[in-house]
């Protein structure tokens, strides 16, 4: 499975709350950021956790968020950032350019 | 996995065995009973874990300060660069993030307690606390202040949440007044907390 996003692409984290072993922190769901880099491909840990050792291999990204886009009341430098590792199936393209 | 013998701990400290300690003992005994692991395997793994400490990370940092070429390769491809220290990071990825006059980096794992054990050994208790894990992403500057680290407003704070297969090490800024020090002396200045990003290394005065 080839990575569909490239560094710099604007993305939005899906808002879902599926049951099970989830590797996307709750606080970042729904937030918009940009791909910082493609961080390799790994077997989906959300399936590995249930013993599916042939789980599909999925791209992992480091996504960079501006703190003010994650926490609207963030105090501090407006350029402060938060980088989170997120698997591709948690990401959607974002058409907003102001991030 | 606990390195000490749980029964011994119990008799000495009279602390009741917790649910998770029982679970650890049960799983360990099952693995041994089924022949998947031996007691020696476990002893060796615990010994290896205990033998690693932040000194390794400090050596890597001091070398990066002393050798600009090594620093470049460390920032570009840390897993290959640290091999010369005999460090094998296995299937994980390692990323070294550099503190500069304009950027300060801070490492956290909000989901559990992912930590660059191959370079720093076992994580301290505060790193695993839910307070640090939740606040480091929400109000990093306040958390840093509580560690005695004041980051000027114009310096960008970058928080790295280690949620999957990457592990991070902060390359602290080399303190002023260290130009004449040997690599060995430099390494002695590099403490664990500065490589997690909660502290900065103070100016050196002999």
Contacts between the chains, C-beta under 8 A, distances in Angstrom:
chain1	res1	chain2	res2	distance
A	23	B	111	6.8
A	23	B	163	5.9
A	23	B	164	5.8
A	24	B	163	7.2
A	25	B	110	5.0
A	25	B	111	6.1
A	25	B	161	6.7
A	25	B	163	6.2
A	27	B	110	7.3
A	27	B	137	6.7
A	27	B	138	7.7
A	28	B	161	7.8
A	39	B	93	6.6
A	39	B	164	7.6
A	39	B	165	7.1
A	39	B	166	6.0
A	40	B	93	6.3
A	40	B	165	6.8
A	42	B	164	7.2
A	42	B	165	5.5
A	45	B	164	7.0
A	60	B	164	5.6
A	60	B	165	6.3
A	62	B	166	7.1
A	67	B	140	8.0
A	67	B	157	8.0
A	67	B	159	7.8
A	70	B	137	7.8
A	71	B	138	6.3
A	75	B	139	7.3
A	75	B	141	7.3
A	76	B	140	7.5
A	76	B	141	4.8
A	76	B	153	7.3
A	76	B	157	6.6
A	77	B	153	5.8
A	77	B	154	7.0
A	77	B	155	7.2
A	77	B	156	5.7
A	77	B	157	6.6
A	79	B	156	4.8
A	80	B	140	7.2
A	80	B	141	7.8
A	80	B	156	6.0
A	80	B	157	4.6
A	80	B	158	7.2
A	80	B	159	7.7
A	81	B	156	7.0
A	81	B	157	7.8
A	81	B	158	5.0
A	81	B	159	7.2
A	82	B	137	5.8
A	82	B	158	7.7
A	82	B	159	4.8
A	82	B	161	6.6
A	83	B	158	6.7
A	83	B	159	7.1
A	83	B	160	4.8
A	83	B	161	6.8
A	84	B	161	4.6
A	84	B	163	5.8
A	85	B	161	7.3
A	85	B	162	7.2
A	85	B	163	4.6
A	85	B	164	3.9
A	85	B	165	7.1
A	85	B	166	5.7
A	86	B	163	7.3
A	86	B	164	7.8
A	87	B	164	7.1
